């Protein structure tokens, strides 16, 4: 009887692990830089109520940023730390460009939201 219970528990745990692994591997397909930039621009529009001109400019900034980051990641000559530093510089530069597109109030809301996301990200790591 003990063997039967042990065997049942072992099979059940194996099935549960397999089911959990299946759930975690099913991810959404990767977006192109253009799709990602557009999604970010639409999110920014909802977040800070940008007008059409601001949204288009922001989308262009996000696209440039995404392409620059992808180029850094594809460059095999840099160490991981050099890549992180280069990505941080690209993000900071594009953030400055974004600050010139948004109004002061919109940019303040945007920065506050980005700080919240960064804080949440550091808590989960």
N, C-alpha and C positions, 0 to 999 in steps of 0.2 A: 504494500500500500504506500509506503514511504517512497519507494522508487517511482511509482506511478505519479504521485504528487510532485516529486522532484522533476520528473520528465515533463509533466504538464507545465510546470513553472518555467522550465528551461525553454520549451517550445514557445510559450506565450511571450516571454521576454524577447526571444529572437524575432518573433513577428512584430512586436512593438518597435524594436530598434529598426527593423527594415521599413516599417511604415513611416517612422519619423525621418529616416534618411531620404525617403522618396519625397516627402513634403519639403525638405530643405533644399533639394536639388532642383526643384521646379521654379525657375526664376523667369522674370520677364525678359524678352529678348533685348539685347543691347541697343541703345539708341545711337543714331548717327550724331555727330556734333551739331548738325543743323537742327535735328529734332530736339536735342537736349537744350540748345540755346533758345529755341522757340518755347519750349515748356517752361524754362526759367523766366523768360520774358512775360509769359502769361501769368505765371505765379507772382511775379513782381507787380504786374498790373492789378491783380486782385489784392495784393498786400498793401500797396501804397496809392492805388487809383491813378496810375499814369495815363496820360493821354496817348493818342495813337502815335504821334511823333516821338514821344519819349520811349514808348514801347518798342518801336522800330530801332531806335538808336541803342537801346539797352540790349535788344536781341543781337545786334551787330557786335556789341562789346562782348557779350557772352560767347558768341561764336568765335571771335578772335581769341578769347581766353581759352576756350575748349580746344581749339586747334593748336595753340601754343603749348598747352599742357600735354596734349597727345604727342606733339613733337618731342618734348622733353622726355616723356616716358618711353618713346621709341628709340631714343638715343642711347645706345648701349655703352657709350664711352664714359658715362658719368656714374659715380657711386650713388648709393641710395640717399646719402646725406646731401650730395650735390643736387640730386633731383629734387629733394624736398625743398632745399633752399631756392632753387630756380622756380619751382612751382609757387612758393610763397611770394617771390618777387613778382611773378606774372599776376597773381591774384591781387597783390597790393596795387600794382600799376593799373589794372583794370578797374579796381575799386575807386581809384582816383578819377578815372574817366567817367565812371558811373555817377560819381558825386557831382560832376559837371553837367550831367544830363538831368538829374533829379533836382527838385527844389530842396531847400534846407530842411523843411519839415518831412518831406518824403524820405530824404536820405537818413534823417535821424531815426525814423521808424524802421527803415531797412537795416541800419547798423544795429539797432536794438534787437531785431529779430535774428540777425546773424550771430550776435553775441550769445543770445539764448541757445541757438543751435549748437554753437561751439561749446558752451557750458554743458549742455545735455550730452554731447558727444564725448567729452572728457569724463563724465560720470559713468558712461556705459563701458568705457575701456578698461 
